Amino acid sequence: MKKFLLIVGLISIMLIIGMAIIGCGGSGGSPSSVVRQLHTAIEKGDSRAIGQLTTPEAAEMITMFGEKGRGMIAEKGGIERTEETIDGDTAVVTVYYKDGDSDNYSLVKINGRWRVTIEK
């Protein structure tokens, strides 16, 4: 019984540590991964995820587009590839769509997390 409890305890600790690492990185990873996550959130209409992946101003603008924004992404046929340029706490991700179109996304690192922002 003691071995069983020890194993369960170790597994629990490993899960907690893993969740903490994931939580700290939340929308972490590369700027390209954040942009890909944002596209998924827009396609699903997930305003909570949009808010976590963007600055407040960008989230407001994206949610204003609503269904129209989802339709625009769907028309492009999905992401073919991305290219990113990082300069300190800012980055630009160029998204190349399957329809041949492309868009640039500006990102800023806030509290260690990349967020899509609106260039001023």
N, C-alpha and C positions, 0 to 999 in steps of 0.2 A: 504494500500500500504506500509506503514511504517513497519507493522508486516512482510509482505512478504519479504521486503528487509533485515530486521533483521534476519529472518530465513535463507535466502540465504547467508547472510554474515557469520552467525554462522556455517553453513554447510561448507562453503568455508574454514573457519579457521580450522575446524576439519579435513578436507581433507588435508590441507597443513601440519598440525601437524603430521597426520598419515603418509604422504609421507616422511616427514623429518625423522621420527622414522625408517621407513623402509629403507630409503636411508643411514642412519648412520649405520645400521646393514647390508646393502648390501648383502654381503656374510656371514653375521653374523650368529648368532645362534651357534649351537654346531659344533665341528669339523666333526662329523658324517653327519650333514646336508650339510656341504660344500662338503664333498666327494660325497654324493648323487647328489647334484647339478652339480658337475663336471662330473659324469657319464652321466647325462642327456645332458649336454652341448657337451660331446664327441659324444654321440649317434646322436645328431642333427647336429654335425659339426659346432657348434656355437663358433667360435674362439674368439669373443668378450667376451662371458661369461667365456670361458676357461681362458682368460687373467685376468679377474676379480677374479677368484677363485684360482689362482696359482701365484707363484713367476715367474718373467720373464724367468728364466732358465727352470722351469718346463713347462711353456706354450710353449716354443720353442720345447722342447722335445716331448710334447704331439702332437703338430700340425705337427711335422715331421712324426709321425706315420699315420696321416690322416685316410684314409679308413681302413687300416690294424688295427688301434686302435679300430675303431668302430666295426669291425668284431670280434675282440678278446672279446670285452664286450658282444656282441650279443651271441657269442658261450657259454658264461658262464650262460646264461639264466636269468640274472638279479640278483639283490641283495636280498639275503634271510634275512640277518641281519648284523648289525655292532656292534662292541665293540670299545670304545674309552678309552684312558688313557691320562689324561691331567697332565702336569708337568709345571706349570707356563705359559710361553709363547710358549711352545711346546706341541705337542700332537701326538699320534699315533692312527690311526683308522685301525682296522682290519675289512676287508670286507669279509663276507662269502657269496659265490655265490650259486645259486640254483643247479649248477652242482657238488657241493662239494669242489670246489677250494676256495682258499682264497688269499688275497693280503693285505699287510700293506702299509698304506699311512702316510707319515710324514707331519705334518703341523706346521706352525709357525704363531704367532700372530703379525701382522704388523699394526700399527696404529689402534689397537682395532679390527682388522678383521682377521679371520682365513684364511690362504692360504696354499694350498698344495705346498710342496717344494720337492726338490730332496735332499736326504741325501748325504752328502759329506764324 
